[in-house]
Amino acid sequence: MAGKSRYTFTILTSAKIYKHALVVITAAGKAKPADNETTTTFVGLAEQECDTGDGTVTCTVITDLDVKLPLVTAITVGDTNRTKLYAADDNTGTAEATLGPEIGVMVEFVAANSGWVRLRQQPIVVAS
């Protein structure tokens, strides 16, 4: 696994990102807490809390690391090796591709609703 990588993004106006939350960016390149929107791009885990963006507040995220996450969809033992996972919200993963942006892959099965996930920043495309 590659070492941790850090990136800084300006947060979306009025967004609040909690420490260790999953973070996505919009097509305009603004960071916000992850949710089940498939139109956003996952960028990492928030290093600190970033409160009430006014268009100038930034948030540093880390990626290329393994974290234990709760999962909203049951994962079976046979599906754990490199199963792609997606954001259901800012602290929960899912195996359902239709529920959110891809956040990484499962690296270790813990239980049907929990596992170790290798978070990987996805390619960023910002609208011009």
SEKOLTOR-501517 format. One record per residue (C-alpha): residue in one letter; residue number from 1; x negated, y negated, z. Coordinates in steps of 0.1 Angstrom, whole numbers, plus 5000, padded with zeros to 4 digits. Example, Ala and Ser with C-alpha at 12.3 -4.5 7.8 and 13.67 -1.06 7.14 Angstrom:
SEKOLTOR-501517
<rest:A, nr:1, u:4877, v:5045, w:5078>
<rest:S, nr:2, u:4863, v:5011, w:5071>
//
This chain:
SEKOLTOR-501517
<rest:M, nr:1, u:5000, v:5000, w:5000>
<rest:A, nr:2, u:4988, v:4965, w:4992>
<rest:G, nr:3, u:4982, v:4941, w:5021>
<rest:K, nr:4, u:5008, v:4915, w:5032>
<rest:S, nr:5, u:5014, v:4886, w:5008>
<rest:R, nr:6, u:5028, v:4852, w:5019>
<rest:Y, nr:7, u:5048, v:4828, w:4999>
<rest:T, nr:8, u:5065, v:4795, w:5007>
<rest:F, nr:9, u:5099, v:4784, w:4993>
<rest:T, nr:10, u:5121, v:4754, w:4997>
<rest:I, nr:11, u:5153, v:4765, w:5014>
<rest:L, nr:12, u:5188, v:4758, w:4999>
<rest:T, nr:13, u:5205, v:4727, w:5014>
<rest:S, nr:14, u:5224, v:4736, w:5046>
<rest:A, nr:15, u:5210, v:4772, w:5047>
<rest:K, nr:16, u:5197, v:4787, w:5079>
<rest:I, nr:17, u:5172, v:4815, w:5077>
<rest:Y, nr:18, u:5165, v:4834, w:5109>
<rest:K, nr:19, u:5131, v:4848, w:5118>
<rest:H, nr:20, u:5125, v:4882, w:5102>
<rest:A, nr:21, u:5156, v:4879, w:5080>
<rest:L, nr:22, u:5155, v:4892, w:5044>
<rest:V, nr:23, u:5152, v:4862, w:5021>
<rest:V, nr:24, u:5163, v:4857, w:4985>
<rest:I, nr:25, u:5160, v:4828, w:4961>
<rest:T, nr:26, u:5187, v:4815, w:4938>
<rest:A, nr:27, u:5183, v:4809, w:4900>
<rest:A, nr:28, u:5173, v:4774, w:4909>
<rest:G, nr:29, u:5144, v:4787, w:4931>
<rest:K, nr:30, u:5159, v:4778, w:4965>
<rest:A, nr:31, u:5156, v:4802, w:4994>
<rest:K, nr:32, u:5185, v:4815, w:5014>
<rest:P, nr:33, u:5193, v:4845, w:5036>
<rest:A, nr:34, u:5199, v:4876, w:5016>
<rest:D, nr:35, u:5234, v:4887, w:5010>
<rest:N, nr:36, u:5252, v:4910, w:4986>
<rest:E, nr:37, u:5249, v:4887, w:4956>
<rest:T, nr:38, u:5232, v:4906, w:4928>
<rest:T, nr:39, u:5224, v:4872, w:4910>
<rest:T, nr:40, u:5196, v:4863, w:4935>
<rest:T, nr:41, u:5160, v:4876, w:4937>
<rest:F, nr:42, u:5145, v:4891, w:4969>
<rest:V, nr:43, u:5112, v:4874, w:4979>
<rest:G, nr:44, u:5104, v:4887, w:5014>
<rest:L, nr:45, u:5109, v:4886, w:5052>
<rest:A, nr:46, u:5110, v:4852, w:5069>
<rest:E, nr:47, u:5080, v:4846, w:5091>
<rest:Q, nr:48, u:5098, v:4819, w:5112>
<rest:E, nr:49, u:5133, v:4804, w:5116>
<rest:C, nr:50, u:5141, v:4778, w:5090>
<rest:D, nr:51, u:5171, v:4757, w:5100>
<rest:T, nr:52, u:5195, v:4734, w:5081>
<rest:G, nr:53, u:5177, v:4728, w:5048>
<rest:D, nr:54, u:5180, v:4693, w:5034>
<rest:G, nr:55, u:5162, v:4702, w:5002>
<rest:T, nr:56, u:5127, v:4696, w:5018>
<rest:V, nr:57, u:5125, v:4723, w:5045>
<rest:T, nr:58, u:5104, v:4752, w:5035>
<rest:C, nr:59, u:5102, v:4788, w:5047>
<rest:T, nr:60, u:5073, v:4812, w:5045>
<rest:V, nr:61, u:5080, v:4848, w:5037>
<rest:I, nr:62, u:5059, v:4879, w:5038>
<rest:T, nr:63, u:5062, v:4908, w:5015>
<rest:D, nr:64, u:5043, v:4941, w:5007>
<rest:L, nr:65, u:5049, v:4955, w:5042>
<rest:D, nr:66, u:5069, v:4984, w:5057>
<rest:V, nr:67, u:5098, v:4975, w:5081>
<rest:K, nr:68, u:5125, v:4996, w:5098>
<rest:L, nr:69, u:5159, v:4985, w:5086>
<rest:P, nr:70, u:5195, v:4995, w:5094>
<rest:L, nr:71, u:5213, v:5008, w:5063>
<rest:V, nr:72, u:5250, v:5004, w:5055>
<rest:T, nr:73, u:5252, v:5034, w:5032>
<rest:A, nr:74, u:5242, v:5069, w:5043>
<rest:I, nr:75, u:5208, v:5081, w:5030>
<rest:T, nr:76, u:5203, v:5118, w:5028>
<rest:V, nr:77, u:5169, v:5134, w:5035>
<rest:G, nr:78, u:5166, v:5144, w:4998>
<rest:D, nr:79, u:5170, v:5107, w:4987>
<rest:T, nr:80, u:5144, v:5092, w:5009>
<rest:N, nr:81, u:5112, v:5094, w:4988>
<rest:R, nr:82, u:5111, v:5062, w:4969>
<rest:T, nr:83, u:5149, v:5057, w:4968>
<rest:K, nr:84, u:5154, v:5020, w:4957>
<rest:L, nr:85, u:5171, v:4999, w:4984>
<rest:Y, nr:86, u:5190, v:4967, w:4980>
<rest:A, nr:87, u:5201, v:4939, w:5004>
<rest:A, nr:88, u:5235, v:4941, w:5019>
<rest:D, nr:89, u:5229, v:4910, w:5041>
<rest:D, nr:90, u:5199, v:4893, w:5057>
<rest:N, nr:91, u:5190, v:4922, w:5079>
<rest:T, nr:92, u:5206, v:4953, w:5064>
<rest:G, nr:93, u:5197, v:4975, w:5034>
<rest:T, nr:94, u:5218, v:4997, w:5012>
<rest:A, nr:95, u:5213, v:5023, w:4985>
<rest:E, nr:96, u:5241, v:5009, w:4965>
<rest:A, nr:97, u:5227, v:4989, w:4936>
<rest:T, nr:98, u:5259, v:4969, w:4931>
<rest:L, nr:99, u:5258, v:4954, w:4966>
<rest:G, nr:100, u:5227, v:4931, w:4964>
<rest:P, nr:101, u:5193, v:4924, w:4950>
<rest:E, nr:102, u:5166, v:4951, w:4951>
<rest:I, nr:103, u:5144, v:4947, w:4982>
<rest:G, nr:104, u:5120, v:4977, w:4979>
<rest:V, nr:105, u:5119, v:5015, w:4984>
<rest:M, nr:106, u:5125, v:5039, w:5013>
<rest:V, nr:107, u:5092, v:5053, w:5026>
<rest:E, nr:108, u:5104, v:5073, w:5056>
<rest:F, nr:109, u:5137, v:5087, w:5066>
<rest:V, nr:110, u:5148, v:5079, w:5102>
<rest:A, nr:111, u:5185, v:5087, w:5102>
<rest:A, nr:112, u:5215, v:5084, w:5078>
<rest:N, nr:113, u:5218, v:5047, w:5087>
<rest:S, nr:114, u:5182, v:5038, w:5093>
<rest:G, nr:115, u:5148, v:5040, w:5076>
<rest:W, nr:116, u:5114, v:5026, w:5069>
<rest:V, nr:117, u:5115, v:5004, w:5038>
<rest:R, nr:118, u:5085, v:4991, w:5018>
<rest:L, nr:119, u:5096, v:4955, w:5010>
<rest:R, nr:120, u:5084, v:4943, w:4976>
<rest:Q, nr:121, u:5090, v:4909, w:4962>
<rest:Q, nr:122, u:5108, v:4911, w:4929>
<rest:P, nr:123, u:5098, v:4892, w:4897>
<rest:I, nr:124, u:5110, v:4856, w:4900>
<rest:V, nr:125, u:5128, v:4840, w:4871>
<rest:V, nr:126, u:5138, v:4803, w:4878>
<rest:A, nr:127, u:5163, v:4786, w:4856>
<rest:S, nr:128, u:5150, v:4754, w:4839>
//
